[in-house]
């Protein structure tokens, strides 16, 4: 069963940037679509960015133009470059396949955008 480990979160001011990273326990990125999900306090988890087994990407309207998802299949990693961060981006960010594997959720990485 594949497991994912997220890193790179932290505290940043509005307008700042962060780069999140995700590592998979097994080599699966080359054949599955991957996504970054986030869950804000009191809200449901949502998919904010997706990248196919190729390089096609898709973003939620709320982050489009500000976030960029990428993958490195050789290293079994996926990244999320987040620019122009807003307080509304505050959430725990997770990576997983798309569609998500229910038993593979990691602990996520906290992103807090505050002045």
C-alpha positions in Angstrom: 0.0 0.0 0.0 1.5 3.3 -1.0 2.1 5.9 1.6 2.7 9.7 1.1 4.7 12.1 3.2 4.2 15.8 2.8 6.7 18.5 3.8 7.4 22.2 3.2 4.6 23.9 5.0 5.0 26.8 7.4 4.0 30.3 8.3 4.1 32.9 5.6 2.8 36.4 5.1 0.1 37.3 2.6 1.6 37.6 -0.8 4.4 35.2 0.1 5.4 31.9 -1.4 5.9 28.3 -0.3 7.0 25.1 -2.1 5.5 21.9 -0.8 6.9 18.5 -1.5 5.5 15.0 -1.4 7.3 11.7 -1.4 5.7 8.3 -2.2 6.8 5.1 -0.6 6.7 3.2 -3.9 7.2 4.2 -7.5 3.7 5.0 -8.7 3.9 8.6 -9.9 4.8 7.6 -13.4 1.4 5.9 -14.0 -1.2 7.7 -11.9 -2.5 11.2 -11.8 -1.4 12.9 -8.6 -3.0 15.8 -6.7 -2.7 18.2 -3.9 -5.6 18.4 -1.6 -6.2 20.8 1.3 -8.5 20.9 4.3 -9.2 24.1 6.2 -10.6 24.1 9.7 -14.2 23.2 9.7 -14.3 22.5 6.0 -14.2 19.5 3.7 -11.1 18.3 2.0 -10.8 19.7 -1.5 -8.7 19.0 -4.5 -6.8 22.1 -5.5 -4.3 20.8 -8.1 -3.9 17.8 -10.3 -1.2 16.5 -12.7 -1.7 13.5 -14.9 0.8 10.7 -15.6 1.9 13.0 -18.4 2.2 16.7 -17.7 -1.3 18.0 -18.1 -2.5 20.0 -15.1 -5.7 21.2 -13.7 -6.4 23.7 -10.8 -9.3 24.7 -8.7 -10.5 28.2 -9.6 -9.5 29.5 -6.2 -5.8 28.8 -6.8 -5.5 29.0 -10.6 -2.7 31.3 -11.7 -1.1 31.2 -8.3 -0.2 27.5 -7.7 1.8 25.2 -9.9 1.9 21.5 -9.5 4.8 19.4 -10.9 6.2 15.9 -10.6 9.5 14.1 -10.7 8.8 10.5 -11.5 12.4 9.4 -11.1 12.4 10.6 -7.5 8.8 9.6 -6.8 8.0 13.2 -5.7 5.4 15.8 -6.5 5.6 19.5 -5.7 3.3 22.4 -5.3 4.7 25.9 -5.8 2.4 28.4 -4.1 2.7 32.0 -4.9 0.7 35.1 -3.9 -0.6 33.3 -0.9 -3.8 34.5 0.7 -5.2 34.0 4.2 -7.9 31.8 2.6 -5.1 29.3 1.6 -4.5 28.4 5.2 -5.1 24.7 5.5 -3.4 21.3 5.9 -2.2 20.2 2.5 -2.1 16.6 1.5 -1.0 14.7 -1.6 -2.6 11.6 -3.0 -3.5 10.0 -6.2 -6.5 11.2 -8.2 -8.9 9.7 -7.4 -7.6 9.4 -3.9 -6.7 6.2 -2.2 -8.6 6.2 1.1 -5.9 4.3 3.1 -3.0 6.3 1.8 -3.5 9.7 3.3 -0.5 11.1 5.1 -0.3 13.5 8.0 -0.2 16.5 5.6 1.7 19.7 6.1 0.3 22.8 7.6 0.3 26.1 5.6 -0.6 29.2 7.5 -0.9 32.5 5.8 -1.1 35.4 8.2 0.3 38.9 8.7 
